Amino acid sequence: MNDGTSTSPSQARVRASSTLRSCAAVLLTATAAIHIPLIPQHIDEAPYIGWSFVGLVATCSVLAVSILLRDSRAVWLASAVVSGGALVAYVLSRSVGLPQIGDDVGDWLNPLGVAALATESATVVLALWTLILRPDPRESSAQEPGQSMTRLGERMAG
């Protein structure tokens, strides 16, 4: 007997996909927003950093819209790569330093930096989780229980 509250497995996957995509769009938008106020200062201090922030803001904005419009493995991958790249740049700027912004070395607890680390890290984790554990939409929609973990093991093994 159907009381109207049950959902099919495909409906549940669509809802989960929509939730993941919405979360990713919020994280990417937050990453963009965090970097906007940093642009003017960095364009003056280290133009290559300022313009890289412009590129990051634009790219994250495009990815946020793209991920809402289409559940594409390419967009998920691009989101992981862009956010991962921003994380690496932050770690480099705070550890060994980058040209023209050596005063950032050791400034690990900068509030905007911590916020950016949080959104970028969450984006990388969410994107990789989605790419590794979610079935490819081109594959059969039928999934046996535990199949996601089997797929993770297979992908990690080679």
Backbone as a chain_set.jsonl record, in Angstrom:
{"seq": "MNDGTSTSPSQARVRASSTLRSCAAVLLTATAAIHIPLIPQHIDEAPYIGWSFVGLVATCSVLAVSILLRDSRAVWLASAVVSGGALVAYVLSRSVGLPQIGDDVGDWLNPLGVAALATESATVVLALWTLILRPDPRESSAQEPGQSMTRLGERMAG", "coords": {"N": [[0.838, -1.176, 0.0], [0.587, 2.172, -0.867], [1.239, 5.109, 0.715], [1.737, 7.582, -0.23], [4.041, 8.762, 0.664], [6.341, 7.417, 0.129], [9.258, 7.082, -1.917], [10.638, 6.413, -5.103], [13.693, 4.629, -5.915], [14.997, 6.049, -7.991], [13.865, 8.603, -7.785], [14.802, 9.323, -5.277], [17.553, 9.424, -5.829], [17.62, 11.58, -7.606], [16.767, 13.632, -5.931], [18.85, 13.597, -4.032], [20.993, 14.225, -5.713], [20.259, 16.801, -6.482], [20.421, 18.122, -4.027], [23.169, 17.828, -3.412], [24.271, 19.254, -5.545], [23.213, 21.804, -5.078], [24.444, 22.405, -2.617], [27.133, 22.438, -3.445], [27.036, 24.6, -5.23], [26.482, 26.704, -3.456], [28.821, 26.637, -1.886], [30.804, 27.21, -3.834], [29.968, 29.759, -4.62], [30.302, 31.109, -2.214], [33.089, 30.921, -1.956], [33.842, 32.54, -4.115], [32.723, 34.998, -3.256], [34.175, 35.509, -0.921], [36.681, 36.13, -1.92], [36.356, 38.474, -3.393], [36.529, 41.015, -1.891], [39.268, 41.066, -1.533], [40.55, 41.605, -3.869], [41.16, 44.394, -4.809], [43.268, 45.297, -3.032], [45.221, 43.327, -3.483], [45.712, 43.581, -6.214], [47.051, 45.97, -6.253], [49.251, 45.393, -4.558], [50.382, 42.88, -5.374], [50.048, 42.273, -8.436], [49.681, 39.883, -10.001], [48.523, 38.13, -8.185], [46.187, 39.485, -7.472], [44.838, 39.511, -9.971], [44.627, 36.788, -10.327], [42.797, 36.24, -8.352], [40.591, 37.55, -9.44], [40.174, 35.868, -11.632], [39.595, 33.509, -10.21], [37.22, 34.201, -8.865], [35.516, 34.646, -11.065], [35.598, 32.097, -12.303], [34.646, 30.375, -10.253], [32.078, 31.429, -10.012], [30.953, 30.859, -12.531], [31.126, 28.056, -12.439], [29.423, 27.537, -10.259], [26.891, 28.256, -11.267], [26.832, 26.53, -13.456], [26.859, 23.979, -12.253], [24.417, 23.918, -11.076], [22.76, 23.937, -13.266], [23.374, 21.637, -14.719], [24.082, 18.289, -14.118], [27.024, 17.358, -14.266], [29.877, 15.37, -14.707], [32.203, 16.559, -15.542], [31.946, 19.215, -14.661], [31.873, 18.8, -11.913], [34.461, 17.784, -11.591], [36.003, 19.975, -12.463], [35.296, 21.78, -10.465], [36.462, 20.583, -8.214], [39.179, 20.7, -8.964], [39.68, 23.479, -9.311], [39.033, 24.512, -6.753], [40.796, 22.979, -5.227], [43.21, 23.89, -6.278], [43.154, 26.553, -5.377], [43.347, 26.075, -2.651], [45.938, 24.96, -2.493], [47.455, 27.164, -3.347], [46.951, 28.938, -1.229], [48.13, 27.562, 0.941], [50.797, 27.531, 0.049], [51.298, 30.321, 0.023], [51.214, 30.906, 2.708], [53.12, 29.3, 3.856], [55.807, 28.805, 2.461], [55.782, 31.144, 1.116], [54.932, 33.555, -1.443], [56.008, 35.349, -4.363], [56.187, 38.853, -3.899], [54.28, 38.894, -1.878], [55.277, 38.216, 0.618], [54.785, 38.908, 3.234], [52.585, 37.512, 4.048], [53.328, 35.047, 4.965], [52.994, 32.677, 7.472], [50.596, 33.729, 8.382], [48.241, 32.167, 9.139], [45.736, 32.244, 10.377], [44.161, 34.241, 9.341], [41.038, 35.767, 9.021], [39.466, 35.822, 6.559], [40.99, 34.08, 5.069], [40.763, 31.68, 6.512], [38.023, 31.246, 6.22], [37.925, 30.928, 3.444], [39.526, 28.637, 3.182], [37.839, 26.797, 4.436], [35.522, 26.763, 2.737], [36.642, 26.039, 0.29], [37.893, 23.59, 0.891], [35.663, 22.068, 1.639], [34.315, 22.05, -0.795], [36.109, 20.592, -2.417], [36.071, 18.079, -1.086], [33.322, 17.401, -1.307], [33.016, 17.367, -4.11], [34.877, 15.364, -4.899], [33.854, 13.191, -3.478], [31.395, 12.967, -4.732], [32.212, 12.393, -7.37], [33.571, 9.959, -7.017], [31.917, 8.171, -5.525], [29.277, 8.395, -6.41], [27.151, 6.971, -8.858], [27.977, 6.878, -12.326], [26.02, 8.797, -14.488], [25.643, 7.688, -16.988], [25.789, 5.03, -16.627], [24.014, 2.018, -15.665], [21.0, 2.546, -13.867], [20.312, 0.913, -11.81], [21.34, -0.09, -8.683], [23.014, -2.185, -6.496], [22.859, -2.786, -2.943], [25.675, -1.579, -1.19], [27.256, -1.414, -3.427], [28.39, 1.025, -4.092], [30.58, 1.269, -2.343], [32.11, -0.848, -3.23], [32.698, 0.082, -5.793], [34.253, 2.296, -5.077], [36.489, 1.026, -3.921], [37.448, -0.35, -6.178], [38.095, 1.791, -7.887], [40.046, 3.073, -6.423], [41.989, 1.13, -6.369], [42.894, 1.003, -8.905]], "CA": [[0.0, 0.0, 0.0], [1.37, 3.389, -1.003], [0.606, 6.222, 1.422], [2.15, 8.825, -0.879], [5.278, 9.291, 1.237], [7.511, 6.675, -0.342], [9.817, 7.538, -3.181], [11.376, 5.381, -5.815], [15.144, 4.862, -5.857], [15.423, 7.089, -8.937], [13.465, 9.886, -7.22], [15.74, 9.602, -4.182], [18.826, 9.83, -6.435], [17.441, 12.919, -8.157], [16.735, 14.553, -4.789], [20.21, 13.659, -3.483], [21.802, 14.955, -6.678], [19.878, 18.208, -6.398], [20.957, 18.639, -2.769], [24.616, 17.934, -3.561], [24.558, 20.336, -6.479], [22.915, 23.065, -4.388], [25.528, 22.623, -1.649], [28.335, 22.813, -4.195], [26.833, 25.958, -5.751], [26.63, 27.632, -2.329], [30.246, 26.675, -1.529], [31.532, 27.919, -4.889], [29.578, 31.169, -4.528], [30.964, 31.648, -1.021], [34.509, 31.092, -2.298], [33.934, 33.748, -4.948], [32.41, 36.177, -2.44], [35.278, 35.736, 0.021], [37.837, 36.692, -2.615], [36.058, 39.792, -3.992], [37.125, 42.166, -1.19], [40.732, 40.976, -1.542], [41.071, 41.935, -5.199], [41.834, 45.704, -4.955], [44.538, 45.327, -2.29], [46.212, 42.457, -4.107], [46.092, 44.123, -7.527], [48.069, 46.994, -5.961], [50.42, 44.803, -3.907], [50.937, 41.813, -6.218], [49.029, 42.182, -9.494], [49.378, 38.524, -10.453], [47.613, 37.547, -7.193], [44.9, 40.161, -7.651], [44.173, 39.021, -11.185], [44.256, 35.374, -10.126], [41.554, 36.287, -7.589], [39.536, 37.874, -10.416], [39.909, 34.612, -12.348], [38.946, 32.564, -9.295], [35.839, 34.661, -8.67], [34.767, 34.376, -12.302], [35.496, 30.654, -12.514], [33.736, 29.816, -9.247], [30.727, 31.876, -10.351], [30.506, 30.054, -13.68], [30.936, 26.677, -11.976], [28.23, 27.488, -9.403], [25.72, 28.245, -12.152], [26.898, 25.311, -14.276], [26.533, 22.793, -11.478], [22.973, 23.945, -10.857], [22.065, 23.681, -14.533], [23.646, 20.325, -15.308], [24.85, 17.376, -13.271], [28.07, 16.907, -15.169], [31.116, 14.955, -14.059], [33.226, 17.554, -15.902], [31.788, 20.376, -13.775], [32.323, 18.358, -10.593], [35.919, 17.691, -11.636], [36.521, 21.347, -12.522], [35.094, 22.368, -9.135], [37.505, 20.025, -7.343], [40.494, 21.199, -9.395], [39.774, 24.92, -9.033], [39.075, 24.691, -5.298], [42.062, 22.397, -4.781], [44.271, 24.82, -6.663], [43.113, 27.691, -4.455], [43.898, 25.582, -1.375], [47.397, 24.836, -2.635], [48.007, 28.523, -3.391], [46.895, 29.489, 0.127], [49.165, 26.891, 1.738], [52.101, 28.064, -0.392], [51.454, 31.72, 0.436], [51.371, 30.972, 4.161], [54.261, 28.484, 4.3], [57.073, 29.239, 1.851], [55.59, 32.492, 0.592], [54.853, 33.791, -2.877], [56.632, 36.637, -4.689], [55.505, 40.114, -3.633], [53.369, 38.834, -0.721], [55.999, 37.495, 1.656], [54.258, 39.24, 4.557], [51.51, 36.575, 4.376], [53.899, 33.836, 5.553], [52.637, 32.485, 8.871], [49.284, 34.316, 8.704], [47.305, 31.065, 8.916], [44.428, 32.467, 10.982], [43.472, 35.363, 8.721], [39.626, 35.356, 8.964], [39.024, 35.497, 5.2], [41.73, 32.888, 4.665], [40.145, 30.518, 7.164], [36.731, 31.043, 5.551], [38.202, 30.381, 2.108], [39.961, 27.246, 3.368], [36.664, 25.985, 4.762], [34.655, 26.559, 1.566], [37.391, 25.319, -0.746], [38.053, 22.2, 1.347], [34.352, 21.406, 1.541], [34.035, 21.841, -2.22], [36.946, 19.476, -2.884], [35.547, 16.834, -0.51], [32.022, 17.124, -1.914], [33.204, 17.021, -5.523], [35.52, 14.046, -5.003], [32.882, 12.204, -2.996], [30.407, 12.8, -5.804], [32.848, 11.735, -8.516], [33.996, 8.592, -6.703], [30.884, 7.297, -4.985], [28.014, 8.424, -7.152], [27.24, 6.284, -10.145], [28.007, 7.671, -13.55], [24.665, 8.806, -15.042], [25.581, 6.883, -18.203], [25.71, 3.634, -16.229], [22.698, 1.547, -15.268], [20.518, 3.194, -12.655], [20.12, -0.091, -10.769], [22.497, -0.231, -7.807], [22.866, -3.1, -5.381], [23.41, -2.233, -1.703], [27.113, -1.773, -1.027], [27.951, -1.307, -4.705], [29.197, 2.246, -4.095], [31.851, 1.0, -1.675], [32.857, -1.705, -4.138], [33.208, 0.967, -6.852], [35.325, 3.096, -4.486], [37.66, 0.151, -3.831], [37.937, -0.61, -7.529], [38.698, 3.006, -8.431], [41.277, 3.355, -5.684], [42.975, 0.096, -6.706], [43.522, 1.17, -10.195]], "C": [[0.887, 1.245, 0.0], [0.624, 4.529, -0.327], [1.017, 7.585, 0.863], [3.456, 9.393, -0.353], [6.514, 8.555, 0.742], [7.978, 7.238, -1.679], [10.568, 6.384, -3.817], [12.868, 5.654, -5.674], [15.603, 5.963, -6.815], [15.024, 8.475, -8.438], [14.409, 10.288, -6.09], [17.083, 10.058, -4.732], [18.743, 11.243, -6.994], [17.452, 13.939, -7.022], [18.13, 14.703, -4.185], [21.119, 14.456, -4.409], [21.519, 16.447, -6.592], [20.449, 18.846, -5.129], [22.467, 18.827, -2.862], [24.99, 19.108, -4.457], [24.29, 21.699, -5.843], [24.002, 23.401, -3.375], [26.797, 23.086, -2.357], [28.207, 24.239, -4.729], [26.996, 26.995, -4.645], [28.105, 27.763, -1.955], [31.066, 27.445, -2.56], [31.222, 29.415, -4.865], [30.247, 31.831, -3.328], [32.453, 31.86, -1.283], [34.704, 32.35, -3.132], [33.743, 35.006, -4.093], [33.538, 36.524, -1.467], [36.44, 36.446, -0.665], [37.59, 38.084, -3.213], [36.69, 40.94, -3.216], [38.652, 42.169, -1.179], [41.351, 41.468, -2.848], [41.792, 43.284, -5.245], [43.199, 45.759, -4.266], [45.601, 44.496, -2.994], [46.6, 42.912, -5.516], [47.158, 45.192, -7.342], [49.368, 46.37, -5.47], [51.14, 43.783, -4.793], [49.929, 41.55, -7.33], [48.698, 40.756, -9.938], [48.441, 37.809, -9.469], [46.226, 38.17, -7.351], [44.139, 39.65, -8.857], [43.837, 37.536, -11.092], [42.981, 35.293, -9.281], [40.374, 36.636, -8.499], [39.15, 36.604, -11.182], [39.195, 33.589, -11.479], [37.487, 32.936, -9.073], [34.995, 34.334, -9.897], [34.55, 32.878, -12.503], [34.53, 30.019, -11.522], [32.286, 30.208, -9.54], [30.151, 31.066, -11.503], [30.243, 28.615, -13.25], [29.691, 26.545, -11.107], [26.959, 27.434, -10.246], [25.685, 26.94, -12.954], [26.454, 24.085, -13.512], [25.044, 22.74, -11.143], [22.207, 23.559, -12.119], [22.229, 22.256, -15.04], [24.508, 19.497, -14.366], [25.899, 16.702, -14.144], [29.317, 16.535, -14.388], [32.236, 15.96, -14.361], [33.148, 18.777, -14.988], [32.221, 20.009, -12.358], [33.853, 18.311, -10.546], [36.55, 19.086, -11.65], [36.383, 22.035, -11.162], [36.153, 21.878, -8.162], [38.868, 20.607, -7.684], [40.671, 22.678, -9.038], [39.887, 25.16, -7.523], [40.365, 24.117, -4.715], [43.245, 23.288, -5.111], [44.328, 26.031, -5.747], [43.666, 27.293, -3.088], [45.418, 25.503, -1.413], [48.046, 26.221, -2.633], [48.009, 29.156, -1.998], [47.994, 28.883, 0.996], [50.555, 27.398, 1.345], [52.328, 29.485, 0.106], [51.704, 31.854, 1.933], [52.595, 30.202, 4.66], [55.578, 29.011, 3.723], [56.995, 30.658, 1.292], [55.555, 32.528, -0.924], [55.475, 35.156, -3.163], [55.669, 37.806, -4.449], [54.502, 40.067, -2.477], [53.998, 38.008, 0.408], [55.484, 37.783, 3.057], [53.095, 38.329, 4.969], [52.029, 35.284, 5.02], [53.556, 33.794, 7.039], [51.275, 33.022, 9.271], [48.162, 33.297, 8.454], [45.897, 31.364, 9.398], [43.727, 33.724, 10.479], [42.005, 34.962, 8.516], [39.119, 35.004, 7.561], [39.741, 34.25, 4.677], [41.129, 31.62, 5.253], [38.795, 30.207, 6.507], [36.93, 30.433, 4.167], [38.653, 28.925, 2.208], [38.777, 26.331, 3.631], [35.811, 25.712, 3.52], [35.368, 25.761, 0.478], [37.584, 23.849, -0.371], [36.743, 21.439, 1.214], [33.988, 21.135, 0.088], [34.834, 20.662, -2.758], [36.393, 18.153, -2.374], [34.228, 16.453, -1.171], [32.175, 16.684, -3.369], [33.837, 15.643, -5.674], [34.588, 12.949, -4.541], [31.861, 11.907, -4.094], [31.006, 12.045, -6.985], [33.172, 10.27, -8.233], [32.823, 7.69, -6.351], [29.574, 7.298, -5.752], [28.165, 7.693, -8.455], [27.276, 7.277, -11.297], [26.602, 7.633, -14.137], [24.524, 7.96, -16.303], [25.483, 5.394, -17.888], [24.278, 3.288, -15.859], [22.282, 2.214, -13.972], [20.296, 2.201, -11.526], [21.417, -0.268, -9.984], [22.157, -1.226, -6.706], [23.407, -2.439, -4.129], [24.901, -2.552, -1.596], [27.909, -1.596, -2.306], [28.824, -0.056, -4.761], [30.545, 2.018, -3.448], [32.721, 0.087, -2.53], [33.483, -0.865, -5.243], [34.356, 1.817, -6.327], [36.594, 2.265, -4.398], [38.28, -0.118, -5.184], [38.656, 0.609, -8.105], [39.999, 3.343, -7.727], [42.372, 2.363, -6.034], [43.568, 0.286, -8.089], [42.577, 1.505, -11.236]], "O": [[1.829, 1.343, 0.786], [-0.484, 4.883, -0.733], [0.675, 8.621, 1.433], [3.937, 10.404, -0.864], [7.631, 9.041, 0.925], [7.198, 7.791, -2.455], [11.067, 5.492, -3.131], [13.271, 6.772, -5.353], [16.506, 6.73, -6.482], [15.767, 9.434, -8.644], [14.771, 11.458, -5.963], [17.698, 10.972, -4.182], [19.691, 12.018, -6.869], [18.076, 14.993, -7.14], [18.548, 15.815, -3.862], [21.922, 15.267, -3.95], [22.442, 17.262, -6.626], [20.91, 19.987, -5.163], [22.993, 19.858, -2.443], [25.917, 19.861, -4.156], [25.055, 22.641, -6.048], [24.435, 24.55, -3.284], [27.456, 24.024, -1.908], [29.17, 25.004, -4.684], [27.585, 28.052, -4.871], [28.59, 28.872, -1.73], [31.928, 28.245, -2.196], [32.112, 30.241, -5.067], [30.703, 32.972, -3.412], [33.015, 32.875, -0.872], [35.622, 33.132, -2.885], [34.513, 35.96, -4.2], [33.817, 37.698, -1.225], [37.109, 37.277, -0.049], [38.549, 38.796, -3.509], [37.344, 41.783, -3.83], [39.261, 43.186, -0.845], [42.555, 41.717, -2.91], [42.942, 43.329, -5.681], [44.176, 46.22, -4.858], [46.755, 44.914, -3.092], [47.717, 42.646, -5.959], [48.065, 45.318, -8.165], [50.453, 46.757, -5.902], [52.361, 43.827, -4.937], [49.051, 40.699, -7.184], [47.538, 40.458, -10.222], [47.646, 36.966, -9.884], [45.217, 37.464, -7.362], [42.94, 39.386, -8.779], [42.874, 37.076, -11.706], [42.172, 34.385, -9.469], [39.285, 36.083, -8.345], [37.97, 36.303, -11.358], [38.298, 32.886, -11.945], [36.614, 32.068, -9.095], [33.889, 33.807, -9.776], [33.446, 32.445, -12.834], [33.687, 29.21, -11.909], [31.372, 29.407, -9.339], [28.997, 30.638, -11.455], [29.244, 28.02, -13.653], [28.975, 25.549, -11.204], [26.055, 26.649, -9.962], [24.63, 26.326, -13.107], [25.747, 23.237, -14.056], [24.479, 21.663, -10.951], [21.146, 22.937, -12.052], [21.344, 21.722, -15.708], [25.54, 19.961, -13.88], [25.681, 15.617, -14.685], [29.765, 17.282, -13.518], [33.115, 16.181, -13.527], [34.18, 19.315, -14.587], [32.862, 20.809, -11.677], [34.462, 18.75, -9.571], [37.516, 19.342, -10.932], [37.266, 22.791, -10.759], [36.685, 22.66, -7.373], [39.631, 20.967, -6.787], [41.715, 23.069, -8.516], [40.742, 25.924, -7.075], [40.957, 24.707, -3.811], [44.173, 23.424, -4.314], [45.41, 26.488, -5.379], [44.366, 28.073, -2.443], [46.096, 25.928, -0.478], [49.073, 26.424, -1.986], [48.966, 29.836, -1.629], [48.702, 29.601, 1.702], [51.39, 27.662, 2.21], [53.422, 29.819, 0.561], [52.337, 32.813, 2.375], [53.054, 30.435, 5.778], [56.375, 29.605, 4.45], [58.019, 31.289, 1.029], [56.083, 31.642, -1.596], [55.47, 36.029, -2.296], [54.483, 37.727, -4.769], [53.927, 41.098, -2.129], [53.326, 37.208, 1.059], [55.716, 36.996, 3.974], [52.663, 38.371, 6.121], [51.242, 34.509, 5.564], [53.797, 34.754, 7.771], [50.836, 32.793, 10.398], [47.254, 33.54, 7.659], [44.943, 30.788, 8.876], [42.801, 34.218, 11.123], [41.738, 33.928, 7.903], [38.422, 34.005, 7.388], [39.161, 33.462, 3.93], [41.002, 30.608, 4.564], [38.469, 29.044, 6.267], [36.194, 29.531, 3.766], [38.223, 28.08, 1.422], [38.717, 25.218, 3.108], [35.419, 24.571, 3.273], [34.764, 24.909, -0.174], [37.452, 22.967, -1.219], [36.717, 20.305, 0.735], [33.409, 20.093, -0.221], [34.293, 19.824, -3.479], [36.258, 17.203, -3.144], [34.04, 15.299, -1.556], [31.528, 15.731, -3.803], [33.384, 14.839, -6.489], [34.538, 11.881, -5.152], [31.513, 10.754, -4.348], [30.365, 11.151, -7.537], [33.055, 9.429, -9.125], [32.746, 6.559, -6.832], [28.843, 6.307, -5.742], [29.21, 7.785, -9.099], [26.689, 8.358, -11.24], [26.031, 6.551, -14.277], [23.417, 7.556, -16.657], [25.142, 4.59, -18.755], [23.428, 4.172, -15.753], [23.105, 2.427, -13.081], [20.109, 2.614, -10.381], [22.464, -0.561, -10.559], [21.116, -1.11, -6.059], [24.318, -1.616, -4.216], [25.325, -3.671, -1.883], [29.139, -1.626, -2.266], [29.877, -0.064, -5.398], [31.558, 2.515, -3.942], [33.943, 0.236, -2.549], [34.645, -1.061, -5.598], [35.333, 2.042, -7.041], [37.668, 2.743, -4.762], [39.503, -0.114, -5.324], [39.703, 0.474, -8.738], [40.942, 3.837, -8.346], [43.554, 2.706, -6.003], [44.644, -0.233, -8.385], [42.967, 1.679, -12.391]]}, "num_chains": 1, "name": "protein.A"}
